[in-house]
Amino acid sequence: MIQDEPIGLDDLWWAEPELKARLRGDPRGVLARQGIQLPTDVPETLIHEVVRLVSLIWLNGQIVPRTKFVIDPFDEGLLFGKGLWESTRTFDRVPWLWDSHLDRLRHTATELGLTVLPERLPSAEQVTDFVKALTTMEVVVRLNVTAGAPGQPGIVWMTAAPLPTPHLTVTLQTVASPVPKDQPYLVWKTFQYATRLRVGQSVHAAGFDTALLIDPEGNLLEASHANIFLRFPSGWVTPSINGGFLPGTIRGHLVKHAPMPIREETVSIQKLSDCLEVFLTNSNAGIVPVTQIDSRKYPVGPETKRLMEWLAKSTA
């Protein structure tokens, strides 16, 4: 089912009778009971679409109510965190750089010894069909794959959520990386992601937006949920891949295709004093300028703006 008009609550095939009545009478209340508080000025049609976003999932090729989702209690994704995921935002409800995300998921599966049959992973067209069946909005989609129980394949499912409120700029505090280089389940996008969440949140009390991870030798790795790029007098640099951080899809896109050269090399924390511009990248936000690292302040420079404009045009 492909939708291009606002989606209402006329079709509630997925809801139980009691839930149907509550949705038609008080959809905001239903969302509030799930911990979702929408601004008072959100139009009714968008409220209905948010209801669909939180109520329906893509499961093994079918759109089903999330209440029908069941995981085997012996699935090793549940028991041991042996699961993989990828997420990206959409443009015109098409998932951004989807093939790159699938490539990374398959690479991660190979690195960790997990079996993921390629034919079970949704194509970009399938993702678009899923999103259009739920909403007219742009969203963030997340694809999840579990390892499965012994002798049984895992579960492949996908969810969609409204885009988060974007950060125009961010501030970073340097933090020693809690992730050893020889721990791939903590480095890659696996179900063992709590360490990254915790370290990103740990700097909020000091007034920073997120953490900038530093390895034991004092070299920059990445932000807790994004890759970092820095401009020096000699040009743009991003930390080289050395097993200590997750190489993002936007990072790879910029290194290969940006309209100005970007080098991959080791960047020590001491070099921050020579830096002229800084930004972060991930596939939910694109490029976000960094205005502060610890006590150092940075402008949103002209080359950062140029790269932001170039990346925005490349999604059109």
N, C-alpha and C positions, 0 to 999 in steps of 0.2 A: 504494500500500500504506500503510494507516494503522495505526500501532501505538500502543497504550496500555499494554502490558505490557513488562517489561524485555526487551531485545533481546539474544539470545545469538549464538553463532557457528554455529548450525545451517545457516543459509542463507548460503553463501559463493559465490553465483553469479558474483560479480565477481572472485574471486581465482584466480590460476593455481594448478595442483596443488601446486607446491612451497610457495607462500605459504600455501595452505590447511593444509598439514601443520604449518607453523611457527605459524600462528595458533592452531590447536587445541592445540598442545603448549606454546607459550610466547608468549601475546599480549603480555605485558609486554616481552619481549625484542624483539619486532617493533617495538613503539612506541619502545623505547630506541634502536634503530638509526635511527629517524627523529628522534632528539633530544628525545623526549617521555619525561620521567621522572615517573611517577605516585607519589603517596604510598603507603606500604605498606598503609595501612588502606582503600584504595579497594576497594569490593566487586567481585567478578569480573564481575558483570553490567554494571557501569559501565565496566570495562576494555573489555569487548566493544563497548560503545557508542562509546567513544572510538576504537576501531579503525575502526568504520564512519565516524565523523566525518572521520577523516584519510584514508580510503580512497575515499570516494564524493563526487562533485560533481554539481551540477545544471548541465547543458549544453544550451542551446537547448531547454529543455522536458523533457529526459530525465535520469534519474539514471544516471550511468555511472561506472565506475572512473576514478579520476584518472590512472591509467596510460594511459588511452585519450585523454587530453587532448593535442591537437596544435595548435600555433599556426603560422600561415604565417610563414616567415622574412622575408617582405616586408610583414607587418602593421605599419602605422605606430604601433600601440600598443607593439609590441616595439622598433621601430627608433628612434622619436622620443618615446616616452612619451605618445603621443596616445591616452589611454584614461581612462575615468572609473570611479569606484567609489562605493558607498554601503555603510554598515554600521549595524546596530542590534541590540540584544538582543531576545529574545523574552520574552513573558509568556504562560504557558499555551501555549507554542510558536507564538504569534501575533507577527509582527514589529511592534515598537513604532513607531507613527506612519509606517507603511510608505508611505502615499499621499504624505506630505510628503517622504519620501526620494526617491520617484520623481519628484515635481514638481521637486525640486532637481536631480536628475540630468538631467532634460530641459532645465531652464533652463541648466545648465552646458553641455550639449551645444550649445544654441543660441548661447550666449556664445562658444564656442570654434569654432563652425562645423563641428561633427561631426554626422553623421547617425545618429540612433538611432530606429528604427521602434518606436512605442509598443507594438505587438502582440507584440514580442519580449521585453518586460520582464515578469517574473513578477508576478502579483497577490499580494495578501496571502494569499489562499487557497492559491495554488500554493506560496508559501514555507512555509506551515504544513504542507501535505502533504509537502513535501520534508523538513522537520525531523522530522515524526512518522515518516517512513520510516527515519530514522537513529537516533533516540534518544528517550528519555523525559525527558531533561534540558532545562533552559533553555540556550540557546546564543546566540552572536553570529553573525549571518549577514552575509555580505559579497557584494554583487552587483558584478560587473565587466563593463565593456563596452570593447572595443577599437575603434579607428577603422577597422580593416580594411586590406587591400592595395588599391592603385589598381584601381578597378572592381569590388571585391569587398566584401561587408559584413563587419563585424567579428564578433568572438566575444562571446557573452553567456553568462557562467557565474556560478555562485554556490557558495560554500562555507559550511560551518558549523563552529564551534569552541566548546569549552567556555567558559563565562563566566570571565573573569579574576578573580583574587582581588580583592575590592573594597577600595578605600582608604576608611577611615572619615573621614579628614581628609587634606589635602594642604598642603604648603608650596611657595611660589613664590619664584623669584629673577627680578628684572627683567633683561631682555636686549633689546638693540636688535634690532628685527625684521630678519631677513635677506631679507625678501620685499618687493620694490618693489611699489607699488600698481598699476603698469601691467604686472604679470606674472601674468595670470589662471591660467596653468597651475600656478603656485606657490601661488596663493591658494586655488583651489578644490580639490575632491577629485579629483585626477587622478593618473596614474601617476608624475608628477614630485613625489613626496611625501617624498623623502629629506631635503630641507632641513628640513622640519618635524620629522622623526624626530631628526635630528642636533641641532637646537637644543634639543629637549626633553631629550635625553640629556646635553647639555653642562653642565648645572647639577648633575648627580649628585655630581660630585667635591666640590662645596662643601656637600653634605649636603641639598640641596633635591630635592623630588619632580619638579618640572617647571618650565618657564620661563614667565614672563609677558612677552609681547612688547610693546615700546614703539615708537611710530613716530618719525620724525626730529624731530617737533615736541614730543616728550615726552608724548604722549598714550597711554593704554592701548588695546590692541587686543584681545588674547585670550591665553589660555594656548596652549601649542603644540598641544594636541589638544582644547581645550575653550573655551567661551565663559565670560566672567566677569560676575558680578553683584555690586554693592556697595550697602550701605545706609548712607546719610548721614542726618543729622538731618532733612533734607527729604524722605527717602523712598528707595526703591530705584531704582537706575540701572544700565543696561548700556551699554557703548560703542555709539555710533551707527555704522551701516554706512556706511563711506566708501571702500569698495573695497580696504581693507587687510587684511581678515580674512574668514574663512569664517563666515557666519551659520548656526548650527546649528538643527536641527529642534526640539530642546528649548528653545532660546532663543526661537524663534518661538512655540512653544506657551505659554511662560511670559508673554511680552509680551502675547499676545492673551487668555489665559484665567486667569492667576494671580488668586487672591482678594484681592490688594492691587495698587495701581498700580505699574507699572514704566516708567520713562522711558528713552528712548533719547537720549543726549547725549554730547558730548565730555567725556572724563574725563582730566584731566592727572595726571601722576604726583604732583604736589604735593598733590593732594586725598586721597591715601592716608592722610595724617595725621588727616583728619577722618572716616575711615570707621569704622563701628560693627560691621558684619558683612560677610563676603565668602563667596561660594561659586562653584564652577565647575559647568558642565553639559555633558554630552554624552549621546548616545543609547545608550551602553554602560553608563554608571554612573548616569544621572539627575542628582541634585544631590549634590555633594561639598563639605562645608565647607572653607574655607581658614583655617588657623590662623596662618599667617605669610607675610608678603611682605617679602623682604630682612630687615631687623632688626625690623620692626614685627610685633607679635603681635595676634591677633584672637580673640575668643571664638566658640564655636559658639552664636550668639545665638538668642533665642526666635523671631524671625521666620523665620530660616533653618529651624529645626525645624518650624515651622508649614508652610512651603512644602514641606519634605520629606514631611511627612505628607499634605498635599494631593495632591502628585504621585503618591505611592504609592497613594492611594485611587483616583486617576483611571485607574490601570492595571488595577484589579481588575475 
